[in-house]
Amino acid sequence: MSQHLCIAATFLAGRYHGKEWPPSPARLFQALVAGAKTGVYRQQWPVIEPVLRALEQLPPPEIVARDANRLSGYRISVPNNDTDRAAKEWAAGREFHASGLRTMKEVQPREVNCSCAAKPHVYYFWKLPAHAEVAASRQLTSFLHTLGWGIDMAYADSFLADDLYIQTVVAQGGYSQYVPALRGTLRSIPVTGYLDDLCSAYERYCHRQSSSGVDAFTRATNYGQQPYRRVGAAIPPVATFLLRQLDNTGAWFSVPWAFSMRVAAWMRHAVAEALREEGYNETEINEYVLGHGGDGHRRHMSFVPLPSIGGPHADGAVRRVMLVEPADADGSISELLQWKLAPSVLHRLLESNGGPRRTAPVCSLAEASRNDPVVPNYLPSAPRRLWHSVTPVILHGHNSLRGKFSLRKTEELLYQAFEESGHSRPSIGEMQFQPAPFWPGTEGALAMRVPEHLRKWPRYHVALRFRQPVARPVLIGIGRHYGIGLFAAPTNQGG
């Protein structure tokens, strides 16, 4: 049975302000170094340093963390680290007001309280080689005082754990397991040389001020990046794009919410042409991209227009689009398309009256920014429980019984739609449906324009709460491969 070094951390206030959850292994490593370099603990450095260097050599750890909920955000005024600008102005004899040295910062902590106060909030499991020595690791973890921001006071313990113990921890209610994978959410990890880089960064920070100004670039950069996958939640590979005008790539191109499927058709044509240029054969394209024949009826890409939602002026118009591969794909195609299609031009199909196929350019594509305000509604940084449909879910059967609407049959069809999309019935805690939209700027379910073969089936807007947080994205119903049945996660997740 394998042996693991377990470091288990607990937040004293039950809150965490760091950007990612769970805290990355590199963030924990930084916190351990900071603790060992604090006050009288520095005297133990000769004993502690070999433990840190041993951690650098180990493979990325598995993580088991308490499910955390985002709390209501607020803004605070903080220094903007621009004091050298004030000094230059004063040295030149010009006035400079101190108010110019502050900026507003958004704060949105996570609540990580446990039902049992004795349970740690996050566990890290490093697999150990045979006969590894870990005696000094417990002294190292006893030095930890914060994990995350400076206000995230925490304590930690370390011990040896076997596979059976990990299974016991994973089985706790309200916890999720995160494992290193070929693809997933990137997390920073310690690698060989990271400890030296952290120590050098601290020295640079101590001497950042000089006669020539302030050196703001003092952070350590010699860390690794490892994709992590939340067990039980397959995260499909995606590529995201912005729609731009043909004659002005700095201006948005928008399509009304009701005509979302037009964008899906343009993207499907663009992807097929791009893969032909890359040498993919027609069988692969017909099945994986166009969804025709063979395996294409159940396993192919989804082309997902993203309506503008979530902001105070959201109008539901489509200005972005997302490509989604099946959850078991390796991500190579979406990675290829991300750089090949941005920039490129989308074309619409023209009426040919039985003649040769003709197209006309309609808009251009650009790669989505990391700071885009709309995309995170569909691809939140952490799994969410509460999701609301942005485009209606199309059922795969009639929901009437003896000519009258049947509530039971509608619910059954909705559950079947979720099961066909990979969400089991027991995973759904609460569900409600209605013709009216949930998101400002979007429209009623029947206002969505759909192809003739989908028009006969009932469709509804749906809100649901999963029993466990769900990874991105959520696409449900028989129109999901074209963005009909797309869900987004509200910012305020409630209780």
PyMOL commands that set and color helices and strands:
alter all, ss='L'
color gray80, all
select helices_A, chain A and resi 25-36+39-57+83-91+98-101+137-142+163-170+194-206+257-277+282-289+294-297+332-340+375-378+407-420+425-427+445-447+452-455+480-482
alter helices_A, ss='H'
color red, helices_A
select strands_A, chain A and resi 3-11+15-16+62-66+69-70+74-79+102-107+110-111+122-127+154-162+175-189+209-210+213-214+224-230+238-244+302-307+318-324+344-350+358-367+384-389+393-394+400-401+404-405+428-434+459-470+487-488
alter strands_A, ss='S'
color yellow, strands_A
deselect
rebuild
show_as cartoon
